[in-house]
């Protein structure tokens, strides 16, 4: 039997704390970027000093650190780009993640002239690489890795791998999905003059919208409102018509999908925007979150070099959880063990908008769209605390994040492995017995139970503890 090669597990790092959590829980590499030149201008602490610290720590641990510089630059940033990137390149990150062809040309020129050290360039998902010809084009430009578009199926990824055997390929397997080709949505710029590709997306796709029926004005061709559909429920309509509605494959489209509709954002009454749907779907409203852990084995068999998780604005709990779960999936795949369905359940403990495997396999539209809620929810467990000190008296001091109480079932999430405990006692930091930790920010003490240094703690939800 052919021995499978383990793909790299690549995690997001919006802070040094998240970077460390990623490495502690199984990541091989992380990616982070300067706010001005990546797509994360908010919740991003990586200035030059933090980048230097991150790269040094990564290399000391035998890990990799990639610097994201993947905006599509306007001229105002072109003027400062090389000046600001040079000190980053001199820190010798393991790769630059880039998308803009002009910026790549400028960076490659500096390296070829010997003015900058050679640093590999990875093509960002922002470049929307969807075919083997595009992969070969970028390879000719000196690029060493292609981060493939999220819009590809497993079959398409495999075909590209077969056509392009001598370049690294990277695939997203978890995290938020865009409602357009990755990173190219215009909604945020339209509403707030905040361009998603400049790192300032307001997630307008997840706002609350009302739906209006519409017709087409015979004189102007514009969509005109007929009446507001108070109480219109996309989820119910989707359920009622599931057998007849599909946007991909051989299913029949719902007749209402061929009409023009108008949507109205909750905070902009009277501002009606037309939406239409074609055979590829309606890419507005809320996308579910990508979760493709069940395809890790297949992607490993295909020969994908790196599996990537999205979420530089997420918490270190999210980073730790996803790193740990996907690490186990990769290790199982390489060892030939069958897929562990419990891994799906563990990811339910993260706040999410509902999960989809995206376009890995072609499915009806209801698998992609989340018409029910635009906010994240957690159905299995909730992050409630992190250990800040292991004391000599057999107790640990924790910093609370959410409410938990004596009697709760807690999951101790630790790099050495997870375990569940019943919380039998709790005190304040000065030793007074308490029953409830009401939430953040508060320090309390709980009994130590096995390895606790650096542990994260989740409270199991009541509907799950009975079967845990």
C-alpha positions as CSV (number, residue, x, y, z in Angstrom):
1,X,0.0,0.0,0.0
2,X,1.3,3.5,-0.9
3,X,2.2,5.5,2.1
4,X,0.4,8.8,2.1
5,X,2.3,12.0,2.7
6,X,0.8,14.2,5.4
7,X,-0.3,17.6,4.1
8,X,0.8,20.7,6.0
9,X,-1.8,22.0,8.5
10,X,-1.9,25.8,8.1
11,X,-3.7,27.9,10.7
12,X,-4.6,31.7,11.0
13,X,-2.8,34.0,13.4
14,X,-4.3,37.4,14.1
15,X,-2.2,37.6,17.3
16,X,0.9,36.0,18.8
17,X,-1.4,34.3,21.3
18,X,-3.3,32.6,18.5
19,X,-0.1,31.7,16.8
20,X,1.1,29.9,19.9
21,X,-2.2,28.2,20.3
22,X,-2.0,27.0,16.7
23,X,1.4,25.5,17.2
24,X,0.6,24.0,20.6
25,X,-2.4,22.2,19.2
26,X,-0.9,20.7,16.0
27,X,-0.4,23.3,13.3
28,X,2.7,23.0,11.1
29,X,2.5,26.6,9.9
30,X,0.5,29.9,10.4
31,X,-0.2,32.9,8.3
32,X,-0.4,36.5,9.4
33,X,-0.1,39.8,7.7
34,X,0.5,43.5,8.1
35,X,-2.9,45.3,8.4
36,X,-2.2,47.7,5.6
37,X,-1.4,45.1,3.0
38,X,-3.5,42.0,3.9
39,X,-7.2,41.5,4.1
40,X,-7.4,41.8,7.9
41,X,-7.0,45.4,8.9
42,X,-9.0,44.8,12.1
43,X,-8.2,42.4,15.0
44,X,-4.7,42.2,13.7
45,X,-1.8,43.0,16.0
46,X,1.0,42.1,13.6
47,X,3.1,45.2,13.2
48,X,6.8,44.7,12.4
49,X,7.8,43.9,16.0
50,X,5.2,41.2,16.3
51,X,6.0,39.7,12.9
52,X,9.7,39.5,13.9
53,X,8.7,37.8,17.2
54,X,6.4,35.4,15.4
55,X,8.9,34.4,12.8
56,X,11.6,33.8,15.4
57,X,9.4,31.7,17.6
58,X,8.1,29.7,14.7
59,X,11.6,28.8,13.5
60,X,12.7,28.0,17.0
61,X,9.9,25.4,17.2
62,X,10.7,24.0,13.8
63,X,7.4,25.5,12.4
64,X,6.7,27.8,9.4
65,X,5.4,31.4,9.4
66,X,3.9,32.9,6.2
67,X,3.3,36.6,5.8
68,X,0.0,37.5,4.0
69,X,0.3,40.5,1.6
70,X,-2.6,39.7,-0.6
71,X,-4.5,42.9,-1.3
72,X,-5.2,44.0,-4.9
73,X,-3.4,47.3,-4.6
74,X,-4.6,50.7,-5.7
75,X,-1.9,53.3,-6.7
76,X,-1.8,54.9,-3.3
77,X,-0.5,51.7,-1.7
78,X,1.7,51.0,-4.7
79,X,3.9,54.0,-3.7
80,X,4.7,52.6,-0.2
81,X,4.5,48.9,-0.8
82,X,8.2,48.0,-1.5
83,X,9.4,50.3,1.3
84,X,7.1,48.7,3.9
85,X,7.6,45.1,2.7
86,X,11.4,45.2,2.6
87,X,12.0,44.9,6.4
88,X,9.4,42.0,6.5
89,X,11.3,40.1,3.8
90,X,14.6,40.6,5.6
91,X,13.1,38.7,8.6
92,X,13.0,35.7,6.3
93,X,9.4,34.5,6.6
94,X,8.8,31.1,5.0
95,X,6.7,32.6,2.3
96,X,4.8,35.7,1.1
97,X,1.1,35.1,0.3
98,X,0.3,37.5,-2.6
99,X,-2.4,38.1,-5.2
100,X,-1.6,41.2,-7.2
101,X,0.3,40.5,-10.4
102,X,2.0,43.9,-10.4
103,X,3.1,43.6,-6.8
104,X,4.5,40.1,-7.5
105,X,6.4,41.5,-10.4
106,X,7.9,44.2,-8.2
107,X,8.9,41.8,-5.5
108,X,10.4,39.3,-7.9
109,X,12.5,42.1,-9.5
110,X,13.9,43.0,-6.1
111,X,14.8,39.4,-5.4
112,X,16.3,38.7,-8.9
113,X,18.5,41.8,-8.6
114,X,19.8,40.5,-5.3
115,X,18.5,43.5,-3.4
116,X,16.2,41.2,-1.3
117,X,16.7,37.7,0.0
118,X,14.8,35.0,-1.9
119,X,11.5,34.2,-0.2
120,X,9.0,31.8,-1.8
121,X,5.8,33.4,-3.1
122,X,2.4,31.7,-2.6
123,X,-0.5,32.8,-4.8
124,X,-3.4,33.8,-2.6
125,X,-7.0,32.6,-2.9
126,X,-7.7,36.2,-3.9
127,X,-6.2,35.4,-7.3
128,X,-9.1,33.0,-7.8
129,X,-7.1,30.3,-9.5
130,X,-9.5,27.8,-10.9
131,X,-7.7,25.9,-13.7
132,X,-4.4,24.2,-14.5
133,X,-3.5,26.8,-17.1
134,X,-3.6,29.5,-14.5
135,X,-1.5,27.4,-12.2
136,X,1.2,26.9,-14.9
137,X,1.1,30.7,-15.6
138,X,1.9,31.5,-12.0
139,X,4.5,28.8,-11.9
140,X,6.3,30.5,-14.8
141,X,6.3,33.8,-12.8
142,X,8.4,32.1,-10.1
143,X,5.6,31.2,-7.7
144,X,6.1,28.1,-5.6
145,X,2.6,27.4,-4.3
146,X,-1.0,28.0,-5.5
147,X,-3.8,28.5,-3.0
148,X,-6.7,27.2,-5.1
149,X,-10.0,28.9,-5.3
150,X,-12.7,27.9,-2.9
151,X,-15.0,27.4,-5.8
152,X,-13.4,24.1,-6.9
153,X,-14.8,20.6,-6.5
154,X,-12.7,17.6,-5.4
155,X,-12.7,16.4,-9.0
156,X,-11.3,19.7,-10.2
157,X,-8.7,19.8,-7.5
158,X,-7.6,16.3,-8.5
159,X,-7.4,17.2,-12.2
160,X,-5.2,20.3,-11.4
161,X,-3.0,18.1,-9.3
162,X,-2.6,15.6,-12.1
163,X,-1.9,18.4,-14.7
164,X,0.5,20.2,-12.4
165,X,2.5,17.7,-10.4
166,X,5.5,19.8,-9.7
167,X,4.1,22.8,-7.8
168,X,2.6,23.0,-4.3
169,X,-1.2,23.2,-4.0
170,X,-3.1,24.5,-1.0
171,X,-6.8,24.2,-0.3
172,X,-9.1,25.8,2.3
173,X,-10.9,23.3,4.4
174,X,-12.6,25.3,7.2
175,X,-13.9,28.8,7.9
176,X,-16.1,31.6,6.6
177,X,-17.1,31.6,2.9
178,X,-17.6,34.7,0.7
179,X,-20.8,35.2,-1.2
180,X,-18.8,36.0,-4.3
181,X,-15.5,34.7,-5.7
182,X,-13.4,34.7,-2.6
183,X,-12.7,38.3,-1.4
184,X,-14.3,39.9,-4.5
185,X,-17.7,40.9,-2.9
186,X,-18.8,44.5,-3.5
187,X,-21.5,44.8,-0.8
188,X,-19.4,46.3,1.9
189,X,-17.9,48.8,-0.4
190,X,-21.3,49.8,-1.7
191,X,-22.9,50.3,1.7
192,X,-20.0,51.6,3.8
193,X,-17.2,52.5,1.3
194,X,-15.2,49.8,3.0
195,X,-13.5,47.6,0.5
196,X,-13.3,43.9,1.4
197,X,-10.1,43.5,-0.7
198,X,-8.4,46.3,1.3
199,X,-9.0,44.5,4.6
200,X,-12.1,46.4,5.9
201,X,-15.1,44.2,5.0
202,X,-18.2,44.9,7.1
203,X,-19.7,41.5,6.3
204,X,-22.8,43.1,4.7
205,X,-23.7,39.6,3.4
206,X,-24.7,38.7,7.0
207,X,-26.9,41.7,7.8
208,X,-30.7,41.3,8.1
209,X,-32.7,41.8,4.9
210,X,-36.4,41.9,4.1
211,X,-37.6,40.5,0.8
212,X,-39.9,42.3,-1.7
213,X,-41.6,40.9,-4.7
214,X,-40.8,42.8,-7.9
215,X,-41.5,43.2,-11.6
216,X,-39.6,44.8,-14.4
217,X,-40.5,48.3,-15.6
218,X,-41.3,48.0,-19.3
219,X,-39.8,51.5,-20.0
220,X,-36.6,51.4,-18.0
221,X,-35.9,47.7,-17.5
222,X,-35.4,48.4,-13.8
223,X,-36.8,46.1,-11.0
224,X,-39.8,47.8,-9.4
225,X,-41.3,46.7,-6.1
226,X,-44.8,45.2,-6.1
227,X,-45.3,44.5,-2.4
228,X,-43.3,43.7,0.7
229,X,-43.5,40.1,1.6
230,X,-44.0,40.4,5.4
231,X,-43.4,37.0,7.0
232,X,-41.7,35.5,3.9
233,X,-39.5,32.8,5.3
234,X,-36.7,31.6,3.0
235,X,-36.0,28.5,5.3
236,X,-39.6,27.4,5.1
237,X,-39.8,28.0,1.3
238,X,-36.6,26.1,0.9
239,X,-37.9,23.1,2.9
240,X,-41.2,23.1,1.1
241,X,-39.6,23.1,-2.3
242,X,-36.4,21.0,-1.5
243,X,-37.4,18.2,-3.9
244,X,-37.8,20.6,-6.8
245,X,-35.1,23.2,-6.2
246,X,-31.4,22.9,-7.1
247,X,-28.8,25.2,-8.5
248,X,-26.3,22.6,-9.5
249,X,-26.6,19.0,-10.7
250,X,-29.7,17.7,-12.4
251,X,-32.4,19.0,-10.1
252,X,-35.2,21.3,-11.2
253,X,-35.2,24.9,-10.3
254,X,-38.0,26.3,-8.2
255,X,-40.2,28.5,-10.4
256,X,-39.8,31.5,-8.0
257,X,-36.0,31.3,-8.6
258,X,-36.5,32.7,-12.1
259,X,-38.1,35.9,-10.9
260,X,-36.5,39.2,-9.9
261,X,-36.6,40.0,-6.2
262,X,-35.8,43.1,-4.2
263,X,-34.1,43.0,-0.8
264,X,-34.1,45.8,1.8
265,X,-31.5,45.9,4.5
266,X,-33.0,46.5,8.0
267,X,-31.2,49.8,8.7
268,X,-31.8,51.2,5.2
269,X,-35.6,51.3,4.8
270,X,-36.8,52.1,1.3
271,X,-33.4,51.3,-0.3
272,X,-34.4,48.3,-2.5
273,X,-31.8,46.3,-4.3
274,X,-32.6,43.8,-7.0
275,X,-31.3,40.2,-6.8
276,X,-31.6,37.4,-9.3
277,X,-30.5,33.8,-9.4
278,X,-29.0,31.7,-12.1
279,X,-28.1,28.1,-12.3
280,X,-25.0,28.7,-10.1
281,X,-27.0,30.1,-7.2
282,X,-28.0,33.2,-5.4
283,X,-24.8,34.6,-3.8
284,X,-26.3,37.0,-1.3
285,X,-27.6,36.7,2.3
286,X,-25.6,34.4,4.6
287,X,-23.3,31.7,3.5
288,X,-22.8,28.8,5.8
289,X,-19.3,28.2,7.1
290,X,-17.0,25.8,5.3
291,X,-16.3,22.5,7.1
292,X,-14.6,19.9,4.9
293,X,-13.0,17.7,7.5
294,X,-14.7,14.6,6.1
295,X,-12.7,15.3,2.9
296,X,-9.2,15.5,4.5
297,X,-8.5,11.8,3.6
298,X,-9.5,12.4,-0.1
299,X,-7.4,15.6,-0.3
300,X,-4.5,13.8,1.2
301,X,-4.9,11.0,-1.4
302,X,-5.0,13.6,-4.2
303,X,-1.7,15.0,-3.0
304,X,-2.7,18.4,-1.8
305,X,0.3,19.9,0.0
306,X,-1.4,22.2,2.5
307,X,-4.8,22.3,4.2
308,X,-5.8,25.8,5.3
309,X,-8.1,27.1,7.9
310,X,-9.6,30.6,7.7
311,X,-10.1,32.9,10.6
312,X,-7.5,35.5,11.5
313,X,-10.2,37.5,13.4
314,X,-11.3,34.4,15.4
315,X,-10.4,33.7,19.0
316,X,-7.4,31.5,20.2
317,X,-10.1,29.0,21.3
318,X,-11.2,28.7,17.6
319,X,-7.6,28.3,16.5
320,X,-6.8,25.7,19.1
321,X,-10.0,23.7,18.5
322,X,-9.6,23.6,14.7
323,X,-5.9,22.9,14.8
324,X,-6.5,19.9,17.2
325,X,-9.4,18.4,15.2
326,X,-7.8,18.8,11.8
327,X,-4.5,17.5,13.1
328,X,-6.3,14.3,14.2
329,X,-8.0,14.0,10.8
330,X,-4.7,14.3,8.9
331,X,-3.0,11.8,11.2
332,X,-5.9,9.3,10.8
333,X,-5.8,9.7,7.0
334,X,-2.0,9.1,6.8
335,X,-2.3,6.1,9.2
336,X,-5.1,4.6,7.2
337,X,-7.6,4.8,10.0
338,X,-11.3,5.4,9.0
339,X,-12.8,8.8,9.4
340,X,-13.8,9.6,13.0
341,X,-17.3,11.1,12.9
342,X,-16.7,12.5,16.4
343,X,-14.5,15.1,14.8
344,X,-17.6,16.6,13.2
345,X,-19.2,16.8,16.6
346,X,-16.2,18.5,18.2
347,X,-16.4,21.3,15.5
348,X,-20.0,21.9,16.5
349,X,-18.6,23.3,19.7
350,X,-17.3,26.3,17.8
351,X,-19.6,29.2,17.0
352,X,-20.7,28.8,13.4
353,X,-23.5,29.8,10.9
354,X,-24.2,26.2,10.1
355,X,-21.7,24.1,8.1
356,X,-21.3,23.2,4.5
357,X,-18.6,21.3,2.7
358,X,-18.8,24.2,0.1
359,X,-18.2,23.2,-3.5
360,X,-16.1,20.1,-2.7
361,X,-19.1,18.1,-3.9
362,X,-21.9,19.6,-6.0
363,X,-25.0,19.9,-3.8
364,X,-28.4,21.8,-3.9
365,X,-28.3,25.4,-3.0
366,X,-29.8,24.9,0.4
367,X,-26.6,23.3,1.5
368,X,-24.7,26.5,0.8
369,X,-27.0,29.2,2.0
370,X,-28.0,30.0,5.6
371,X,-31.3,31.7,5.3
372,X,-32.2,31.3,9.0
373,X,-29.6,33.3,10.9
374,X,-26.8,35.7,10.2
375,X,-25.1,35.2,13.6
376,X,-22.9,32.5,14.8
377,X,-24.3,29.9,17.2
378,X,-22.7,27.0,19.2
379,X,-24.7,23.9,19.7
380,X,-22.4,21.5,21.6
381,X,-20.2,23.4,23.9
382,X,-19.2,26.9,24.9
383,X,-15.7,28.3,25.6
384,X,-15.9,29.4,29.2
385,X,-12.3,29.8,30.6
386,X,-8.6,29.5,30.1
387,X,-6.0,28.4,32.6
388,X,-3.6,31.2,33.6
389,X,-1.8,29.6,36.5
390,X,-1.3,26.0,37.8
391,X,-0.9,26.4,41.6
392,X,1.1,24.2,43.9
393,X,-2.0,23.5,46.1
394,X,-3.8,21.3,43.6
395,X,-5.9,24.1,42.1
396,X,-5.7,26.1,38.9
397,X,-6.5,29.8,38.4
398,X,-8.6,30.4,35.3
399,X,-9.8,33.6,33.5
400,X,-13.5,33.3,32.7
401,X,-14.9,34.0,29.3
402,X,-18.5,32.9,29.8
403,X,-20.7,31.7,32.7
404,X,-20.2,28.3,34.2
405,X,-21.2,26.8,37.6
406,X,-20.4,24.0,40.1
407,X,-22.0,20.9,38.7
408,X,-21.4,21.7,35.1
409,X,-19.6,19.2,32.8
410,X,-16.4,20.8,31.6
411,X,-14.2,19.8,28.7
412,X,-10.5,20.4,29.4
413,X,-8.9,21.1,26.0
414,X,-5.2,20.4,26.2
415,X,-2.4,19.7,23.6
416,X,-1.9,16.3,25.2
417,X,-5.5,15.4,24.7
418,X,-9.0,16.4,25.9
419,X,-11.1,15.1,28.8
420,X,-14.3,15.8,30.5
421,X,-14.7,16.5,34.2
422,X,-17.6,17.3,36.5
423,X,-16.9,20.6,38.3
424,X,-17.3,19.8,42.0
425,X,-16.0,23.0,43.6
426,X,-14.9,26.5,42.7
427,X,-13.4,29.4,44.7
428,X,-12.5,33.0,44.3
429,X,-8.8,33.8,44.0
430,X,-8.7,34.5,47.8
431,X,-10.2,31.1,48.6
432,X,-13.9,31.9,49.2
433,X,-16.2,29.1,48.0
434,X,-18.4,30.2,45.1
435,X,-21.0,28.4,43.0
436,X,-21.1,30.5,39.8
437,X,-18.5,32.2,37.7
438,X,-20.8,34.8,36.0
439,X,-18.6,35.5,33.0
440,X,-15.7,37.7,31.7
441,X,-13.5,39.2,33.0
442,X,-13.1,37.3,36.3
443,X,-10.4,35.1,37.8
444,X,-11.6,32.0,39.8
445,X,-10.0,28.7,40.9
446,X,-11.0,25.2,40.2
447,X,-9.5,21.8,41.2
448,X,-6.7,20.6,38.9
449,X,-7.4,17.3,37.1
450,X,-4.5,16.0,35.0
451,X,-2.5,18.3,32.7
452,X,-3.8,21.8,32.9
453,X,-1.0,24.2,31.9
454,X,-2.2,26.2,28.9
455,X,-5.6,24.4,28.8
456,X,-8.8,25.9,27.5
457,X,-12.0,25.0,29.1
458,X,-15.5,24.5,27.5
459,X,-18.8,23.9,29.2
460,X,-20.7,21.1,27.6
461,X,-24.3,22.1,26.6
462,X,-27.1,20.3,28.5
463,X,-28.4,18.5,25.5
464,X,-25.0,16.9,24.9
465,X,-23.9,16.0,28.4
466,X,-26.4,13.2,28.7
467,X,-24.8,11.4,25.8
468,X,-21.2,12.5,26.4
